Amino acid sequence: MQVASRQTIKNLKQTAADELKLLYNSRMIELKIPGRGTLQIEHLVSDVNGTLAVDGILLEGLPRVLNSLRDRLNLHLLTADTHGRQERIDFQLGLQATRIRPGDEAQQKAEYVNRLGAERVLAIGQGANDAEMLKAAGLGVCVLSKEGTALATLMAADLVMPDIFSALELIEKPLRIVASLRK
């Protein structure tokens, strides 16, 4: 039996550390935005009703799109479950949304983003109760929706997208974010 040298063991440890770093970095999107700095996004936090669903019904094709992002970001859904259909949406997405209590919804969503480390969050929403979440996040994206888009949320966003599919496509093509936000 051959005994490994100290240098070999050191190299193996370094290789393992590099692989762990690569694995960690694979669940993150790093964006260097001239005039703004570097964003390291680890979490996607999204409102549900009005953003991912219309009238409590998940938009067609969305499960496939969201599932394709799981290897790059940690996905979080926040909802007040206005239409009472969140259990079905959770099943369709294979996720469990965090329920927001009626009342101070905007504050609860912002606190959730802050607990994750706001600078590492890409938040997406469209309702008035999403404005503080978008403002707190490292990157806030407002989507236009058939259910309406609140002016406060529009003004709190870093970017405005025509729909959720376009917003999620930004993750696939992050240079669009850089091009839009560079100063």
Secondary structure, 3 states (H helix, E strand, C coil): CCCCCHHHHHHHHHHHHHHHHHHHHCCCEEEEECCCEEEEECEEEEECECCCEECCEECCCHHHHHHCCCCCCEEEEEECCCCCCHHHHHHHHCCCCEECCCCCHHHHHHHHHHHHCHHHEEEEECCHHHHHHHHHCCEEEEECCCCCCCHHHHHHCCEEECCHHHHHHHHHCCHHHHHHHCC
